Amino acid sequence: MASIRTFLTSSLQGKFITLFGSQALLLLVVFTLGLTGLSRLKMGQVELGSNLPKAAVAARVLHDSDVLRVIHVSLLGGGRSPDYVDKRLKRLKEVEDALARSLADMERVKWSSSEREKVAIILTGMRKYMEEFPPLLVRARRATLDEIPELIEANTGFRREGYNLLLVLLQDIQDQGARQVARDLASSLVSERWMIAGLVAAILVGLGISRVVSLQVRRQALALKTSMAALGGGDLTLRCPVQSQDELGEAATSLNQVIEQLGRDIQAITEATDRTASSATELSATASEVNQTVDEISRSAGDQQSAVLLGTELLRQMKELSETVSTGSERLATLASASREVGEKGRLSAAESDRAMGAIQESSQKVNRIITVIADIARQTNLLSLNAAIEAAKAGQQGKGFAVVAEEIRKLAERSATAAKEIGALIGESSERVLTGSAAAAQVSASLDRIQEHIRETGDRVGAISGAMIQQASSVGQLQRQLDLVSSLTERNASATVQLASAMQETSRTTEDLASLATELRVLTHRFRIS
């Protein structure tokens, strides 16, 4: 209540500063909320983007290990065929090198403490699986068809543990991405709601304060207008109510003091006139006419001089008010310029976040292309296993080993295709959530653009107010010069009137002159109501 009372009794400059300060404070709160939301969203997207290299290298290891397993099975199944083994050994070397590079890339990626344990097991299992294969191939060259299935399953234990952990690792990466996207979406929604609430509060507070200021100024201006009209009509009983302590309230107080002083002067003149009329009984016709002329000139000069003095005082107050409002307008313009710079920085942050999410989307597309290649390889491998099974069936008992190899290859191809589909679905879901985050960032950027547009409009209005104050100050200066000229003429008229009155006193000092003067003064004072 004390702050509201202080605001209502402050000057016009204080009211306008309070209005703009409250608006600027609320807009600063809104901007801070928006900047905080963008920062959280950017951190979340950076964390989400850091998981994409992990998913990509894990997918490559999964693909290379599946291809290597297919080649191992085919070599073990055809180990007794030297020509076939020699032909496949070159391909085995290429796949082993590719898997070794993928494992090295996985080892260089920055993993969390819990992920590093799983990665270590995966690396150990895959490398152990590759190291144990050459002895099995030597045994397969001498093995019978019945021993081949046992050789195929001999070293799968090392691979199976690493392979299962690799699938779990991929699932953990996807779950982390999903949780991060959900947190980012919730954070952006909360920030958006707070920003909207802050904007609504700023608008309501601005409208409320503007309404209070305009009503108070209007009431005081109407009271001044009414009192001035009554004074012009000769009513000295009406006083202007003082409804504020600002410049208009001070003007009302000064006007009341002028009315009080004028009433006392009229009362004194009336009393003096009555005393003079009681002692003046005679006045000649010539003296009466001359005295009437002198009285009228004197009265006109006095009224004109009083009006000039009052106008000069009012112009001085108007000039002070114009200078005060102009100074406040310059301060408001400076604050508006600073607000525009802050809004531009927020817009650039939103654009940077949008570019980061675009880069994440591009990485997701690259991973999808890799998964597509994996799926194609799995499909082709499945077809080759079917052809091998058909050829093995045609070969009868001699093709039994190839039939077992073909069946194992077909199972591996199906598992590869299934894993590729699951990874593709997970990457697709991540891409959709990245798009959702990008749209939320775009909405925040649009909100900041609207805030900056409101700030620019405020600055333009402040500039218009400052220009109007400058024009008003120029007009006040012109009026002041005109009043100075009128005052000079009034002084000359007053001097001439004094000289004329002196001449009349020298030519006519009878009581008739006093009676005529008393009568005229009585008529003049009766125009005013003082009680």
N, C-alpha and C positions, 0 to 999 in steps of 0.2 A: 504493500500500500504506500509506503514512503517513497519508493522509486516511481510509482505512478504519479503521486502528488508532485514530486520534483519535475517529472516530465511535463505535466500540465502547466506548471508555473514557470517553465524555462523559456528562454528567448526563442524566436523563430529559427535562428541558426541552430540552437540546441535541439529543437524538435526535428529538423531535417537531418542533422547528424545522427540522432538516435534512430530515425527511420532507416537511413542507409546502413548504419552500423548493424542493426538487427538483421537486415537483409543480407549483408555481407557475411555475418557470422553464420547464419543458417546455410547460405550457399557454400561456405567453407566446410561446414560439417558434412553437407551432401558430397562435396568433392572429396573429402577425406574418406568417407565411406566407399565411394566409387573407386578411389585409388587403392584402398585396402583390398577390396574385392578383386580388382585386377591383379594385384600383387599375388594374392593367394592363388588365383586361377593360373597365373603365369608359372608359379612354383610347381603347381600340380601338373601342368602340361610338360614342364621340364622333366619332372620325375617320370611321367608317362613316356616321354620320348627316350629317356635313358633305358627303358626296358625293351625298346624295339631292337637294338643291337643284340641283346641277350637272346630274344626270341629268334632272330635271324640265324645266329651262330648255332643255337640249339637245333634248329630245323635242318641246317646243313649237316650237322653231325648225325642226326637221325637218318637223313637221306643217304649219306655216304655209308653208314653202317649197314643199312638195308641192302644197298647195292653190293657191298663187300660180302655180306652173308649169302647173297644169291650166287656170286662167283665162287665162294668157298664150297657151297653145296654142289655146284656144277662140276668143280674140279674133283671133289671127293667122289662124286658119282661116276665121273668118267676118268678116274685115276689110272685105270688099266689101259687107257688109250693114249699112248705117248704123243701122237700127233695132236689130239684134242687138248691135252694138257699144255703142250708147248704153245699152242695158239692162244689159250686162255691166260697163260702166265703174264703176257704183256699187258693184257687188260687188268689183271690182278695188281700189277705194279702201279698202274695209273690210279686205280681206285684206292689202294693203300696210301699213296702219296696225297691224294685229295683228302682222305680221312685224317691223315696226320696233320695236314694244314688246318683242317677244320678244328681238330683237337687243340692245336697250338693257338688258333684264334680264340677258342673258348677259354683257354688258360689265361690269355691276355685281358679278357673282358673283366671289368671291375664288378665283382659279385659281393653280395652281403655275406656276413659271417655264416648264417645258416645255409645260404646257397653254395658257399665255397666248399662245405663238407660234401654236399651232393655232387658238385662238379668234380671234386677230387676222386670220389668213388667212380664216377662215370669215366674219367680219364684213365684211371687205373684199370678198370674192367675192359674198356675198348682196346687199350694198348696190350694188355695181357691176352686178349682174344686174338689179336694179330700175331703176337709172338708165338702162341701155341699152335698156329696153323701149319707151318712148314713140316714139323714132325708128323702131323696127321696126314699130310699129302704124301709123304714118303711111305707111310703105312698103307695108304689107299692104293698105291701102285702095285702092292703085293696082296691086297685083301681080296677076299671072295665077295660075291654079291650079298651074302648073308651078313657079312661084317660091315658093309658100307653104312647102313642106318646107324649102327653104334658109333662109327667114326664121325658121322654127321652131327650127332648129339654130344660128342666127346667134349668139346670146348665151348658149348653154348652157355654154360653156367656163368662164365665171366661176362659174356655179352648180355645175358638176360638181366642180370642185376643192374648193369649200367644203363641198359635200354629202358627198363622200367623207371629208374630214377630220372632218366632224361624226359620221359613222358610226364612224370610228376613235376619236374622243374618247369616244363612248358605250361602246365596247368597252373602252377603257382604264379608265373609271370602274368598269365591272363587274368587270374583272380586279383592280383595287385592292380593291374590296369583298370579292371572293372570297378574296384573300390575307389580308386583315385578319381575316375570319371564321375562316380556318384557323389563323392565329396565336393568336387569342383562344381557340379551342377547345383547341389544344395547351397554351396557358398554363394554362387552367382545369383540364385533366386533370393537369398536373404539380403544380399547387397542391393539388388534391384528394388526390393520392397522398401528398404530403409531410405534409398535415394528418392523414391516416389513420395514417401511420407515427409521427408525433409523439404522437398519442393513444395508440396501442398502447404506445409507449415509456413514456409517463407512467404508464399502468396497470401495466406490468411493473415499472417502478422503484418505484412506490408499494407494490405487493404485496411486492416483494423486501425493501425497507427495513422494512415493517411486519412481515414474517415474522422478520427478524433481531432486531428490537426485542422482539417478543412472546416469541420463544424465549429470549432473554437474560434478560428480566425473569422469565419463568416458572421458568427454572433457578435463578435466585438466590432467588426466593420459596420454591421447594420446599426449597432448602438451608436457608433460615431456619426453615421449618416443622419440618424434621427435627431441627435443632439445638435448637430450643425444646422439642420433644417429649422429646428425650433429657435436656435439663436438668430438665424437669419430673419425669422418672423417676429423677433422682439420678445420672445418668451425666455426670461432669465430664471424661471422656477424649475426648469427641467435639467436634471443632471445625468451625465452619461455613466451608466454602470460599468465598473471596472471588473471584467471577467477573466483577465489573465495578467501575468506579470511580464509579458513580452513587450516588444516595441509598440504594438497597438494598445496594450494596456497603459503604457506610459503616456501615449498620446491622449488617451481618454482622461487620465489624471491631469495632464496639462490643460486640456480643454475645460475641465471642471474648475480648475484654479482661475482660468481666464474669466469664466462666467461669474465666479464668486467676486473677483476683483471688479468686474464691470458692474455688477449689481451694487456693490458698495459705492462705486463712483456715481452711479445714477442716483442712488439714495442721497448722497451728499449734495449733488447738484440740485435735486428736488428741494431739499431743505433750504439750501442757499437761495434758490429762486423764490420760495415762499417768503423768506425773510426780506428779500429785496423788494418783492411786490407790495408788501405792507407799507414800505416807506416811500415808494415812487407813486405819485398821483398825477403828474402832469408830463406831457410830452408833446412837442409841436409836431405838426404834420410832416414838415420837411425832415426833421430829425428822425421821425418814425420810419419814413421810407428809406432813408440812408442806413439807419440802424438795421432794418430788416435785411437789406442787401449785405451788409457786413456780417450779420449773424449767419445768413445762409452760406456765405463764402467760408466763414470760419468753421461752421458745422461740417460742410463738405470736406474741407481740408483735414479736419480732425478724424472724420470717419475714414477718409482715404488713407491717412497715415496709420490708423489702427489696423485697417485691412492689410496694408503693406507689411506691417510688422508681423501680423499673424501669418500671412502667406510666407514670409521669409523664414519664420520658425518652422512651419510645416515642411517647406522645401529642404531645410537643413536636416530634419528628421528623415525625410524620404531619401536624401543622399546617403545618410549613414546606413539606412536599411539596405539600400542598393549595394553599398560597398560590402556590408556583412554577407548578404546573399551571394554576391559574386565570389567572395573568398571561399564560402562553403561550396560553391559550384566547382571551383578549381580543385578543392580537396576531393570532392566526389569524383571528378574526372580522373584524378590520379589513382584513386582506389579502383575505379572501373578498368583502367588500363592494366593494373597489376592483376586483377581477376581474369582478364582476357589472357594474359601470359600463362597463368596457372592452368586455365581450361585447355590451352593449346598443348601444354606438357602432358595433361591427362589423355588428350586425343592421340598424341604420338605414342604413349605407352600402350593404348588399346590397339593401335595399328601394328606395333611390334609383336604383341601377343598373337594377333591374327596371323602374322607371317610365320611365327614359330609353329602354330597349329597346322599351317599349310605344309611346312617341311615335314611334320609328323605324318600327315596324310600321304605325302609322296613316298616316305619310307614304307608305310603300310602297303602301298601299291607295289613297291618292289618286292616285298615279302610275298604278296599274293602271286606275283609272276613266278617266283621260285617254287611256291607250292603247286602251281599249275604244271610246271615242268616235272615235279615229283609225281604228281598224279598221272601224267602221260607216261612216264617211265614205268610206273606200277601197272598201268593198263597194258602196255606193250609186253612187259614181263609176264603177265597173266596169259596173254595170247601165246607167247613162246612156250610157256609151261604146258598149255593145252596141246600145242603141236607136238611137243616132246612126248607127252603122254600117249598121243595117238601113234606116233612112230614106235614108242616102246611096246604098245599093245600089238602092233604089227610084227614086231621082232619076237614076240612070244617070251619064252623063258630067258633068252639072252637079253631082252630089253627090260627085264624086271628092275634092274638097278636104275636105269634111266627113268622108269615109271615112278620110283620112289623119289628120285631127284626132282622130277617134274612136279610131283604133288607138293613137295616141300617148297619149291619155287612159287607155286601158285598160292600157297598159304601166306608166304612172305609178301607177295605182291598185293594180296587182299588187305593184309595189315597195313602196308604202306599206303594204299589208297585210302583206307579208313582214317589213318592218322593225318594224311594230307587234307582230307575233307574237314576233319575236326579243327585242324590249324587254320584252314581257310575261313571256317565259320567264326573262329575266335578273332582272327584279324579283321574280318568284315565287321564284327560287332564293335571292335575297338575303333575302326574307321568311322562308324556311325556316331559313336560317342564323341570322337574328336570333332566331327562336324557339328554336333550339338554344342560342344564347348565353344567352337568358333562362332556359331550363331549368337550365343550368349555374350561373347566378347564384342560382337558387332552391335548388339543392343546397347551395351554399356557405352560404346563409342558414340552411338547416336544420341544417348542421353547427355553425354558430355557436350556434344555439338549444340544440343538445344540449350543447355546451361550457358554456353559461351554466347549464343545468339541473344539470350536475355541480358547478359552482361553488356553486350554491344549496344542493345536498345537503351539500357540505362545510361550508358556513356553519351549516346546521342542526345537523350533528353536533358542530361546535365549540361551539354554544350549549348542546347537551345536556351536553357534557363540563363546561362552565363551571358549569351548574346543579348537576350532581352534586358538583363540588368545593365549591360553596357549602354544599350540604347536609352534606357530609362535615365541613367546617369547623365547622358548627353542632353536629354530633354530637360532635366532638372537644372542643368547649367544655363540653358537658354532662358528658362523661366526666371532664374535668379537674376540674370542680366536685365530682363524686362522690368522686374520688380525694382531693381536698383534705379532704373531710369524713372519709373513712376515715383519712387521715393524722392528723387531729386526734384522732380516737378512739384511734388506735394510740399516740399520744404520751401520752394520758391513762392508757391501760392500762400503758404502760411505766413511767410515774411511780408508778402504784399498785404495780407489781411491785417497783420499787426500794424503795419504802417497806416493803413486806412483807418483802423480803429483809433490809433493815436490822433490822427487828424480829426476824427469825429469827436474825440474827447476834448480836443482843443477848441473845437467850434461849438460843441453843445455839451454842457455839463449840468444839465437840468435834471430834475427828478423824473421828467417825462421819459428821458432816455433810459433810465433805470427801470421804469415800469414796463416799457416796451420790451427791454431785454428779459425781464422776469417773465413776461407773458410768453415770449417765444421759447424760453427754456422750459417752462411748464408744459407747453405743447410737445416739445421734444421728449421729455422724460415720460410723458404719458404713453408713448409708444411701447415702452418696456413694462413687462409684468415682473415685479420683483418679489411679490408675496402672494 
